[in-house]
Amino acid sequence: MPRSTSSLPKLLTISLLLSGGLAQAADENLTYCHSYAGINFPDFRALWNDAHPEQTALSYKALLNLAAKSHDKTYLSELLSQIARTYTVRNQFNDADYYLSQTALYLDDAQASAHGHYWVERARLNYTQQHKVLALSALDQAWKFAQDANDDRLQVEVAIMQSHYDEVQGAQWMKKAQAIIATTDDLRLKKESNTLL
């Protein structure tokens, strides 16, 4: 029987306590990325902390049990790809690769957005390891899946990464990102556009 959404913050708090209490718990003020089987899943983007990726990793790991029990392969794979990101930005490449390999296990049963997030993080890992050609190839895959998912936020993220990684077409990718932001119905994306661009 699905858990009610009102019990989610309490469940996350318990999970966070078990994980050492350093992770950030979801609360009523936190946005949710989607609902599955009666559970509202916290938006992993809202939990990201640039200054403390190790704490972000703890926050994400505290959600893993809930995500696994929900059988929502899209959210689970997106969460795993974001855990990989927390290791990439700390140059812990073996751990990043491990979590990306775990992500790949669930992609067959996940939506296009999950594939897009996987390829974004694969690109970030490749680029950080100085594998530029592989990074650009991964971003091409990410763009395809972001478009298939009709996910404006993911498309903007991919376009901005392309603008930084692709020396030849970088300006064109930035224009794509700006065009998406200008026409999106995602009010949060519009509000955050200054920090993204």
Secondary structure as GFF3:
##gff-version 3
##sequence-region A 1 197
A	DSSP	three_ten_helix	5	7	.	.	.	ID=ss1
A	DSSP	alpha_helix	8	18	.	.	.	ID=ss2
A	DSSP	beta_strand	32	36	.	.	.	ID=ss3
A	DSSP	beta_strand	39	42	.	.	.	ID=ss4
A	DSSP	alpha_helix	44	47	.	.	.	ID=ss5
A	DSSP	alpha_helix	53	70	.	.	.	ID=ss6
A	DSSP	alpha_helix	73	88	.	.	.	ID=ss7
A	DSSP	alpha_helix	93	104	.	.	.	ID=ss8
A	DSSP	three_ten_helix	107	109	.	.	.	ID=ss9
A	DSSP	alpha_helix	112	128	.	.	.	ID=ss10
A	DSSP	alpha_helix	132	148	.	.	.	ID=ss11
A	DSSP	alpha_helix	152	165	.	.	.	ID=ss12
A	DSSP	alpha_helix	170	183	.	.	.	ID=ss13
A	DSSP	alpha_helix	187	191	.	.	.	ID=ss14
A	DSSP	alpha_helix	193	196	.	.	.	ID=ss15
###
